[in-house]
Amino acid sequence: MTQTAVPYIFMRGGTSRGPYFNRAHLPSDRETLAKVLIATIGSGHPLNIDGIGGGNAVTTKVAMLSKSEDDWADVDYFFAQVSVEDQIVDFKPTCGNILSGVASAALEMGLVGAQNGETEVRIHAVNTGAQVVARVQTPDGVVSYEGDAAIDGVPGTAAPVALNFMKVAGSSTGAFLPTGNLTDTFDGIDVTCMDVAMPMALAKASDFGLTGYETREELDANLAFFKQMEAVRLKAGKAMGMGDCTQSVTPKFGLLAKAKEGGTIATRYFMPWTTHPTMAVTGSQCIASCALTPGTVADGLLERPSCGPVTVTLEHPMGLMDVLIDFEMKDGAFHHTSAGLVRTCRKLASGEVFIPRSIWDGATS
């Protein structure tokens, strides 16, 4: 056989989609693994024509699952962001939307046993160390994908997937405020550098001469803005102790503005070289935490509650996302406890994806 067959499940998780693999079916070394994932997705072409990617950063994501080596968790979730065109694989971040499908995929793979009615799966996000409790619907011990839950950015309804993120403050950098400051200034732009589930640099849209209500297409066409934003992002990354982030998708970048559609705050989230069509699950927690923290760039954009738990409704290009944040204020400082939200997922296909044997012959060690 001239190609190597690798079993996989193709799933939509939240507003992203991609292949979910059993980690045992993939090469163990990172260099070969990256080559396999590039071939799987078809990175190197804007349409990913020679792979199963979808030509967009939200459709070139990969989940790799295994029985957890962490005493707390049931499943280890290892994430990879594959670039659409540049043949780059970033193993640093995690993805909360793809995580929305992890529990269901783990049940489908037999990594976890299903209960009758509802199954709780404890997930260890390997990339960042985050702990997440997912609850999925399993009537008669079988994963159900049909239900009445709706999320903006996905047509129709599906079974709810409840996610509760634990101990996510400082999960990537080791600190809620990696620079030690509530605000920093880079290239004349005031920025809050924060790490809650995803390390981010956040700024007011108005400081870039934007409203914060622009469409994804309008923002993606604004090359001058992206050039300015990238310069600020790279300086923020260094200040956060993340080193040279030129080829890393982290820290992510977000813009904030006053809400105008009934939400708590208006947001635009970047991946970072394109605009997210909706909102990232991990990024939503960081943005919501920034909105609730006095002294950040969110000052003046909303009225803050004094204690948690509270639902923060983020306005994004395709609608709204609710994030439940539990926190407390101690000596005037914000202390993050946990974050929860409801997403959906759906199994789209399963089978084998084929990799040229010249890239990998199937040996896992």
LUMDRENMI-79651 format. One record per residue: x, y, z of N, C-alpha, C, O, CB in turn. Coordinates in steps of 0.1 Angstrom, whole numbers, plus 5000, padded with zeros to 4 digits. Glycine has a CB too. Example, Ala and Ser with C-alpha at 12.3 -4.5 7.8 and 13.67 -1.06 7.14 Angstrom:
2
513249435078512349555078513249675078514249675085511349555090
512849785071513749895071512950005079513450115080514149945057
This chain:
365
500849885000500050005000500950125000501950135008499050005012
500550224992501450344990501050455000501650555001501350404976
499950435008499550525018499250465031498950345032498250605013
499350545042499150495055497750535060497350655059500150555065
496950445064495550475068495550505083496150425091494650355065
494850605087494750645101493350665105492650745099495550775104
492750585115491350605119491150745125491950795132490950495129
489950795122489650925128488150945128487350875122490251045120
487651045136486251085137486351235133487151315138485651065151
485451275124485351405119484151475126483051435125485251415103
484451575134483451635142483451785141484451855139483651595156
482251845143482051985146482051995161481251935168480752045139
482952085166482952115180482652265181483552345177484252075187
481552305187481252445188481152505174480352455166482252525196
481852615171481852675158483152645151483552715142481752825159
483852535154485052485147484752345143483852275147486252495155
485652285134485552145131486852095127487752175123484452115120
487051965127488251905123488351755127487351705133489451975129
489451685124489551545128489951525142490751605148490651485119
489351425148489651385162490351245161489751155156488351375171
491551235166492251105166492451045179492451115189493651135159
492650915180493150845191494650865190495350835180492750695192
495250925201496750965201497550835198498650855192497151025214
497150725201497850595199498050565185498850485181497250485207
497150625176497250595162498150685154498150685142495850595156
498850775161499650875154501150865159501350805169499151015158
502050915151503450905155503750975168503051075171504350975144
504650925176504950985189505851105188505651195197505550875197
506751115179507651235178506951345171506251335162508951195171
507151465177506451595172506751625158505851665150506851705181
508051605153508351645140507551565129506951615120509851625137
507551435131506751345122505251375124504551375114507051195124
504851395136503351425139502951555131501951555125503151445154
503751655132503451775124503351755110502351805103504551885127
504151675104504151645090502851565086502151585076505351565085
502451475095501251395093499951485094499051475086501051285104
499951585103498851675104498751765093497651805088498951745118
499851815088499951905076499351835064498551885056501351955073
499751705062499151625051497651595053496951595044499951495050
497251565066495851545068494951665065493951645058495651515083
495451775069494651905066494751945052493852005046495052015076
495951925046496151975032496752125033496552205024494951975024
497452155044498052285046498952315035499752225031498652305060
498952435030499852475019499052515007499652554997500752355015
497752515008496852554997495652625003495152585013496352434988
495152734997494052815004492752735005491952775014493852934996
492552634997491352554999491652415006490752335007490752524985
492952395010493352265015492852155006492352055011492752245030
493152174993492652084983493151944984492451854979492952144970
494251924990494851794991494651735005495451645009496351794987
493751785012493451735026492051755030491251785021494451795036
491751735043490351755047490051885055489051895061489951635056
491051975054490752105060489752185052489352145041492052185061
489252295058488152365051488552505046487752585043487052385061
489952535046490352655040490152775050490152895045489652685028
489952745063489752855073490352805086490352685089488252895074
490852905094491552865106490652785116491152715124492152985113
489352805115488452735124488152595118487452515125487152805126
488552555106488352425101489652355098489652255090487552435088
490752395104492052335103492652295116493852315119493052415094
491752255125492152225139492052075141491351995135491152295149
492952025150493051875152492951845167493651915175494351825146
492251745171492151695185492751555185492451475177490751695191
493651535195494251405197493951355211494351425221495751405194
493351245213492751205226493451075231493850985223491251185225
493551065244494050935250493550925264493151025270495650935250
493650805270493350795284494250875292495450885289493450645289
493750945302494551045308495650995317495550885324493751135317
496851055317497951025326497851115339498651105348499251055319
496751195339496551285351495551215360494451165356495951425346
495851205373494951135382493551195383492651125386495651135396
493451325380492151395382491251365370490051355371492351545383
491851345358491151345345490851205340491451105344491851425335
489851195331489551075324490251075310490750965306488051055321
490351185304490951195290491951305289491751415295489751225280
493051275282493951385278493651435265493451355255495451325279
493551565263493151635251494351715246494651815252491851725252
494951665235496151735229495651805216495151735208497351635227
495851935216495352015204496452055195497552085200494552135209
496152065182497052125173496352225163495252185158497752015165
496852345162496352435152497252425140498452465140496252585157
496652385128497352375116497052495107495852535106497052245108
498052565102497752675094497152635080497352525076499052755091
496352725075495752695062496752685051496752585043494752805059
497652785050498552785038500052775041500852735032498352915031
500452795054501852815056502552685061503752685064502052915067
501852575062502352445066503052455079504252405081503352395055
502452525089502852535102501852475112500652485110503052695106
502452395122501552335132501952395145503152395149501752185132
500952455152501252515165500652425176499452405177500652665166
501552375185501052285196500952365209500652305219502052175197
501152495209501152575221499752595227499452575239501752705219
498752635218497452675224496552555226496852445222496752775215
495352575232494352485232493152545224493252665220493952435246
492052475223490852525216489652485223489352365224490852485201
488852575228487652545235486552495227485652415231487252665243
486452545214485352495205485652355202484652275203485352585193
486852315198487152175195486952095207486551975207488552165189
487252155219487052085232485652045234485351945241487552165243
484752115228483252085229482951945224481951895228482452195222
483751895215483451765210484351655216484251535213483751765195
485251685225486151595231485451485239485751365237487251665240
484551515247483951415255483151315247483251195248482951475265
482451365237481651285228482551195220482351075218480751365218
483651245215484651175207485251065215485550955211485651265201
485651095228486251005237485250885240485750765240486651065250
483950915241482950805243482850725230482750605231481650865246
482850785219482750715206484050625204483850515198482650815194
485150665209486450585207486550485218487450395217487650685208
485650485228485750385239486850415249487150335257486050255233
487350545249488250585259487650605273488350595283489050705255
486350625272485550645285484250575283483650565272485250805287
483750515294482450445293481350535295481350625304482450335304
480250515288479050605289478150555300477950435302478350605275
477450655306476450625316475050635309474950695298476550725328
474050595316472650605311472150745314471950775326471750495316
471850825304471250955307472151065304472051145294470750965321
473151085313474151185311475551135316475651065326473751315319
476551165308477951125312478851245315478951335306478551035301
479551245326480451345329481851295326482251185330480351385344
482551375318483951345314484851455319484751565316484051325299
485951415326486951505331488051505321488651405318487451465346
488351625316489251645305490551725310490351835316488651715293
491651675307492951745309493451805296493751725287493951655316
493451935294493951995282495451995283496052085290493352145280
496051905276497551885277498352015274499352045280497951775268
497952085264498652205259498852305270499952365271498052265247
497852325278497852435288497752385302497952465312496752535285
497452265304497252205318495852235323495652195335498252265327
494952295316493652325321492852205324492952095318492852415311
491952215334491052105338489652145334489152255338491152075353
488952065327487552095322486651975325486951855322487552125307
485452005330484451895332483351915322482752025321483851905347
483151815313482151815303481051725306481351615311482851785289
479851765304478651675305477951665292477451765287477751725317
477751545288477151515275475951425277475851345286478051455264
474951435268473751355268474051215263474451195251472651425260
473751115271473950975267472750885270472950795279475250915273
471650905264470450815267470750675263471250645252469150865260
470450575272470750435270472250415267472550315261469950385258
473050495272474550475271475050505257476150465254474850345275
474350585249474750615236474850775234473850835238473850555225
475850825229475950965227474851015218474650965207477351005221
474151125223473051185215473551315210474151395217471851205223
473351345197473751475191472551555188472651675183474551445178
471351505190470151585187469551645200469451575210469051495180
469151775199468551835210468151975207468052015195469551845221
467852055217467252185215468252305217467852425217466052205224
469452275220470452375223470952445210471252375200471652325231
470952575210471452655198472552745202472552805213470252735192
473552755193474652845195474752935183474652885171475952775199
475053065184475153145173476453115165477453085171475253295177
476253105152477353065143477152925138477952885129478653075150
476152855143475952715138474452705136473652735144476352605149
474052655124472552645121471952535129472552435132472352625106
470652555131469852455138470152435153470752525159470052325131
469752325158469952295172470552155174470652075164468552295180
471052125186471752005189471751975203471252065211473252005183
472251865208472251825222473251925229474351955223472651685224
472951965241473852055248475051985253475051865257473152125259
476252055253477452005259477852115270478252225266478651985249
477652075282477952175293479452165297479952055299477152145306
480152275297481552275300481852365312481352475313482352335287
482652315321483052395333484552395334485152285336482352345346
485152515332486552525331487152555345486652655352487052635321
488052475351488552495364489952535364490752495355488452355372
490352625373491752665375492452715362493552665358492552545380
491752795354492252835341492952975342493553015332491152845331
492953045353493653165354495153135355495653065364493253245367
495853195345497353165345497653035339498852985341497953185358
496752965332497052825328498152815318498752705317495752765322
498452915310499552915300500852975305501952925303499052975287
500653095311501853175315502153165330503253205334501653315311
501253105338501453095352500953215360501053215373502953085355
500353315353499853435360498553485354498453485341500953545361
497653525362496453595357496753715349496253735338495453635368
497753795354498253915346499753885344500553925352497954045355
500053835332501453785330502453895331503653875334501553725317
502154025328503054135328503154195342504054275345502754235318
502154155351502054215364501254345364501154405375503454235369
500754385353500054515352498654495347498454395339500854605343
497754575351496354575346496354625331495554585323495454655354
497254725328497354775315498854805312499554835321496554905313
499154785299500554815294500254895281499154895276501354685291
501354965277501255045265502254995255503454995258501355195267
501854955243502754915232502454995220501254995215502654755230
503455055214503255135202502055235204501355265194502955045190
501955295216500955395218499555335221498555415222500855485207
499355205221498055135223498055075237498855005241497855025212
496955115245496755065258496254915257495354895249495855145266
496954825264496654685262496554615276497354645285497654615253
495554525278495554445290496054305285495454245276494154435296
497054255292497654125289497054035300497454045312499154125288
496253935296495553845306495653705301495653675290494153895308
495753615311495753475308494653405316494853365328497153415311
493553375310492453295315492053205304491253245295491253385321
492453075305492152975295492852995282493252895276490652975292
493153115278493953155267494653285269494053385273492953165254
495953285268496653415269496253515258496353475246498253395269
495953635262495453735252495953865255496353905266493853735253
496053945244496254095245494954155241494454135230497454135236
494454245249493154305246493254455246493954515254492054265257
492554515237492554665235491154715231490354635227493654705225
490954845233489754905229489754925214490854965208489555045235
488654895207488654905192488855055188489555075178487254865187
488355145196488555285193489955335192490355425185487755375203
490855265200492255305200492955265186494055315183493055235211
492355185179492755145165491955225154492155195142492754995163
491155315159490355385149489155305144488655335133491155435138
488755205152487655115148486455135157486655185168488154965147
485355085153484155095161483954975170483454975181482855105153
484554855166484354735173483154655168482854545173484254755187
482354715158481154645153481454605138480454565132479954745154
482654625133482954585120482654435117482754355127484354615116
482354395105482154255102483454195100484554255099481354245088
483454055100484753985098485354025085486554045084484453835099
484554035075485054065061485754205061486754225055483954055051
485054305068485654435068486954435076487854505071484654535075
487054365086488354365094489454285086490554335086488054295107
489054175080490054095073490654175061491754155057489453965068
489854265056490254355044491154475049491754535040489054405036
491154495062491854615067493354575070493654545082491154665080
494154565060495554515061496354615070497254565077496154505048
496054735070496754835078496554805093497454805101496454985075
495254775096494954735110495654615115496254605125493454715112
495654505106496354385110497854405112498454335121496054275099
498454485103499854515105500154575118501054545126500454595094
499354675122499454745135499154655146499954655156498554865135
498154575145497754485156498854375158499254345170496454415153
499454325147500454225149501654275156502354205164500854165135
502054395153503254455160502954465175503854435183503554595154
501754505178501354515193501354385199501854365210500054595194
500754285192500654145197502054085200502254025211499954055187
502954105191504354045193505054115205505654045213505154065180
504854245207505454305218504754265231505454245242505354455217
503454245231502754195242503154055246503354025258501254195240
503353965236503853835238505153825245505353745255503953755225
506053915241507353915248507253965262507853915271508354005240
506354065264506154125278505454015287505654025299505354245277
504753925281504053815288504953705291504553605297502853775281
506253705287507153595289507053485279507453375282507053545303
506353505268506153405258507153405247507053315238504753425252
508153495248509253495238508753545224507853625223509753355236
509453495214509153535200507853465195507953345193510353515190
506753535193505453475190505153485175504053475170504353535198
506253515167506053545152505253435146504353455137507353565146
505653305149504953195142504053115152503653005149506053095137
503653185163502653115172501353195172501353315170503253115187
500253125173498953185173498653245186497553315188497853085169
499453225196499253285209500353385212501553375207499253185221
500153495219498853525225497753565214498153625204498953645235
496553535217495453585208495253735210495653785221494153505209
494553795201494253935203492753965202491953895195494954025191
492254055210490854085210490654235211491354315217490154025222
489554285205489054425206487754435214486954345213488854485192
487654535221486454555230485754695226486454785223486854555244
484454695227483654815225482354805234482054695239483354835210
481654915236480454905243479454825235479354825223479855055245
478654745243477654665236476554745230476154855234476954565247
475954695219474954765212473754675209472754715203475454835200
473954535211472854445208472254375220471754265219473454335198
472354445232471754385244472754295252472354245262470654305240
473954285247474954205255475654285265475254405269476054155245
476654225271477454295282478554385276478754495280478154195291
479254335265480254405259480454345244480254235242481654385267
480854435235481054395221482454355219483354415225480654515211
482654245212484054185210484354145196483454115188484154065219
485554155193486154095180487354015184488254075191486354205169
487453895179488553805184489353765171488753735161487953675191
490653755173491553725161492353605164492753575175492453845158
492653525153493253395155494753365153495053245153492553305146
495653455152495453605152495553665139495353795138496453665161
495753595128496053655115494753675106494853725095497053585107
493653625112492353645105491353665117491653635128491953525096
490253725113489153745123488353625125487953555116488253865119
488153585138487253475141485853505136485353615139487353435156
485253405130483853435125482853445136481853515134483353325116
483153395148482253405159483053445172483553555173481453275162
483253345181484053375193484653245198483953135198483153435204
485853245201486553125207486053095221485853195229488053135207
485852965225485452935238486452975249486153035259485152785239
487752945246488752985256488953135256489053195267490152915252
488953195244489053345244487853415251488053515256489153385230
486753355250485553415256485753425271485253525277484253335253
486353325277486653335292487553445296487453515306487153195297
488653465287489553565290488953705288489153795296490853555281
488153715277487553845275486553885286486453995290486853845261
485753785290484753805300485453845313484953925321483853675302
486553775316487253815329487853955328487854025338488453705331
488353985316488854125314487754225316487954335323489554135300
486654195311485454285312485154315327484654415331484254235304
485254205335484854215349485954275358485654305370484454075354
487154295353488254335362488454485361488754535351489554265357
488354545373488554695373490054725369490954655373488254745387
490254835362491554885359492054835345493154865341492454845369
491254755338491654695325491154795314490554895317491154555323
491454755302491054835290489554835289489054915281491754795278
488854745296487354745296486754855304485554875303486854605300
487554925312486955035320486155135311486655175301488055115327
484955165316484155255308483255195298482455265291484955365302
483455065295482655005284481454925290480654885282483554905277
481354915303480254835309480054875323481054935329480454685307
478954835329478754845344479054715350478454605346477354895347
480054705359480454585364479754535377479454625385481954585367
479354405378478854355391479954345401481154345397478154225389
479654345414480654345424481054205429482054185435480154415436
480254105425480653965429480053865419479153905411480053935443
480553745419480053645410479153545418478953555430481153565404
478553445411478753425396477853515388476853565393478453275393
478353545376477553635367477753595353478753535349478153785369
476653615345476753575331477153705323476553805324475353525326
478253685316478753785307478353755293478753645288480253805308
477553835286477153815272478053885263478054015262475653845270
478753815255479753875245479053885231478553785226481053795244
479054005226478554025212479753995202480854055204478054165210
479453905193480453875183479853885169478753925168481053735185
480653865158480153895145478853825140478153875132481153865135
478553705147477453635143476353615154475453535153477853495138
476553695164475453685175476053705189476853795191474853555174
475653625198475953635212476553505218476153395213474753685220
477353515228477853405235477753435250478253545255479253365231
477153355258477053365272478153295279478353175276475653325278
478853355288479853295296479553315311479353435315481353355293
479453205319479253215333480553225340481253125340478353105338
480853335347482153355354481853365369480953435373482853485349
482553275376482453285391483753355396484853305392482253145398
483653455404484753525409484453595422483353595426485253635398
485453645428485353725440486353845440487453825434485453645453
485953955446486854065448487554065461486854055472486154195445
488854065462489654065474490554185474491454195466490453935476
490354275484491154395485491154465471492254525467492654355489
490054475465489954545452490454475440490454525429490554675454
490954355442491554275431490554165427489954105435492854215434
490454135414489654035408490353895410491453885406489354055393
489553795415490153655416489153565409488053545413490253625431
489653505398488853415390488753275397489753225402489453395376
487553225397487253095403487052985392487752885392486053095412
486053005384485752915373484952975362484353085364485052785378
484852915351484052965340483252845333483752735332484953035329
482052875330481152775324480352825312480052945312480252715334
480052735303479252775292478652645285479152535288480052855281
477752665277477052555270477352565255477152665249475552555272
477952455249478152445235477452325229476752255236479752445232
477652305216477152185210478252125201479252185198475852215202
478051995198478951935188478151835180476951795183480151865196
478751785169478051685161479051595154480051655148477051745151
478851465154479751375146479351385132478151365128479551225152
480251415123479951435109480351315101479651285091480751565104
481451255104481951135096482951065104483451115114482551185083
483250935100484250855107484850765096484150735086483750785119
486050725098486650635089488150645090488750645101486150665075
488850655078490250655078490750775069490150795058490950525073
491750845073492350945065493650885060494350815068492551085073
494050925048495250855042496450955041496251065036494950795029
497550905046498850985046499850915036500050795037499350995060
500450995027501550925019502550855028503050915038502151035010
502950735024503950655032505250725032506050705041504050515027
505550815022506750885022506850985034507951025038506950965009
505751015039505651105051505751025064506451065073504351195051
504950915064504850835076504450695072503450675065503950895087
505150595078504850455074503950385084503650265083506150375073
503450455094502550405103503150355117502350315126501850285097
504450365118505150325130504850435141505050555138506650305128
504450395153504050485163505150515173504950595183502750445170
506250445172507350465182508750465175509750475181507250365193
